Amino acid sequence: MKILLKKATLINDKSVFHNKKVDILIENGLLSRIDDHIDVEADHLINLEELYVSSGWFDPNISFGEPGFEERETLENGLLTAAKSGFTHVLLNPNTNPKTSTLADVNHLIQSTLSQTTKLHVSAVLSEKKYEEKMASLYDMHLAGAKSFGNFNETIINPNELKIALDYIQTFDGILQSYPIDKKLCKNGQIHEGEISVKLGLKGIPSISESIPLARDIQILEYTQGKMHIPYVSTEKSVDLIRKAKKKGLNISCAVGVPHLLFTDKKLIDFDPNFKIIPPLRTDTDKNALREGLLDGTIDMITSMHQPINPELKDLDFVQSEPGSIGLEACFVVLQDKFPIEKIISFLTRGKKRFGIEDHNFKLNTPADLTLFTPKGNGIFSEKNLYSTNKNCMFLDMPIKGKVYGCIRENKILLNA
């Protein structure tokens, strides 16, 4: 099968075609030719207005629902949403029932989604509560394809468990995901602890509930010399801690959520539950520190923090409402007013290597892995832009710029109508 893209501006600073308008030919799933003009018969001819092409985008922190919470999102529609949003790779959290904790669980998730345009990667749990916090079979799950291990949205309370895990996963070059949330420091907290929480009369989640467990985990990482990823940071102090850890040469990476780059706790004045997320929206100082950390490389990647929640749990009084917002569909189009296009593409692709996902950077005779988009055009983000089953989205009614056309991975094509 031949796929021909016409007059596409290529964005990839590692390619000699960076910022050039070219034709791109894909044959039998491989990138076979890039040239100023290609004139061949193709099974699929793609000629879109102001077309731009980059390496396929990656989101390292995605929740769907299936298995166990299909009312939130199925794997099929979740991956369709990801593809329509430009993501050729996503890392799925073990935010399911049962949680992803065995070789069979990992294998089922991967094998059942092979036909999708977006490739599903799996993050599995570190420990199994049903076995009294016994460490899960990490090596078996690694063999099945698990990319990382961590207990979703839960800090590892026992420091010795963290130490042992960081030692053990070095035998197969594994990555431990550490979620810096001290549940005792933020017990019953609803929003960031500060001026807004006092004004609204809501219990706060202090910044130290993130920075204290993060500081502990970094010290254990330094002791073990393991490999750690922080799925999200939300405070200035966290950025500072990770910057210092990297300067020491520790093998640590981290991501930041798009919501924390755009919004602050001031968005919660109207008690809109769509802005209720974990970790919470913080202050302007934190937001600016996160942007700076992203630009200087302290923060390695961004995530949409996509988390569908069904209305029975989301559309409630603010205090009772479940935290979480969908974000895949909005991720690209809400960032353009904040960062240059080349930076955005870097943020959306540079995390792949960390999780062992190869980025071929448009080398010929490598598997096609492309996102199709345009940075041109303006609009307002609305429900018609949403593909997710549930619509709990904090980005509704925001001004947006550009459009995602879809993506191509090997022989699989998904284009928005």
C-alpha positions, 0 to 999 in steps of 0.5 A: 500500500502506498500513502502520499502526502503532498506539500507538507511542512515537515517539523523535526529539528533532527531532519535535513528537511526541517521547516521545508515543504515536501512530499512524503511517500509511505510504502507498505508502512515504511517511510520510503521517500521525501522530496520536493515533488513526488509523482506516483500512483498512491492508494491514499493521496493526502493533500490538506490545507496548510499541512504540517507533519511531525513525528508522532506525538506521545502522551505518558499519562492517560486514563481510559476506563476499560477494563472495569470502568467502561462507562468512563471510556472503552479502549477502542474509543479512547484510542480513537480519540487519541488518534484523532487528537494526533497521538500515535502513542499513549501510556495507559495508567493502571487506573482500572478494575482490576488494576494491571498487575499480571503478565496476562493483564498486560498482554491482554491490553496490548494484544487487544489493541493492535489494530488501532492507529494509536499504539497502546503502551502499558504502565502496570502497578508496583504492588498488589494490595490484595496480597498485602502490598506484595510487590507485583510480578514486575519482570513478568510484566516487563516481558509482556511489554509493560513500560513502567511500574507505579501505583497510580495516584498513590505515594509508596508509603513504605520507603523500603519498598521503594528502595527494593523496587528501584534496586530490582528493576535495574536488572531489566532497565525498568522505570519506576513511576513515583506519584508525589502525593502525601495523602495525610498532608492533603487529607480531604483537601479540594484545591491548592492551599492558599488565598483562594482556598481560604476565600472559598472556605475549602480544605486545601492541598498544600504544596508540601504534600507534593514536595516532601514525598518527592524529596524523599523519593529523590534521596532514595533514588540517589542511594539506589541509582535506579531509574525514576519518572515523576508522572506530574509536577505542579509546584515551583519547589518540585521543579527545583528539586528535580533540577538539582537531582538532574545536576547530580546526574540522577536518572530521573525524568518528569512530566507536567500537565497541560492544565498546570501550564495554563491555569491557576487556582483562580479558575476555581472561584466559580466552583466548576468541577471540571477544574478539579484535578489531582494534583490541583491547579496551583499559583501563578508563581508555580505556573511560571516555574513549570513553564520555565522548567519545561523550556530549560529541559528540567521537565522532560515532557507534557501530558494532557492528564486525560481522565474521563469521569462519568457524569454520576461522579463528576456532575456533583457538588464541587466537594463531592465531585471526582477529580479529573478532566479529559485533555487529549482533544485540546492538548495541541490547540490550547498550547499555541498561544503559549509556546512556539510551534517547534517547542510544542512539537518537541514537548509532545515527542521528546518523551518517547525515548524515555519509555523505549519508544523509538522516534525515527526522525524521518529516516528513510526505510523506517516505520511511518509514525507521523502526526498531521496538523496545521498551526493555522486558523483560530476558533473556540474549543467546544463540545463538537471538538470532543470525541471522548465518551464523557465530556468532563473537560476544563478547556471548553470555551477556550480560544484555540489555534490550529487543527489536528488532521489526524495521524499515520502509524505504519499502514494505519491512517486516521484522518478527521472528517 
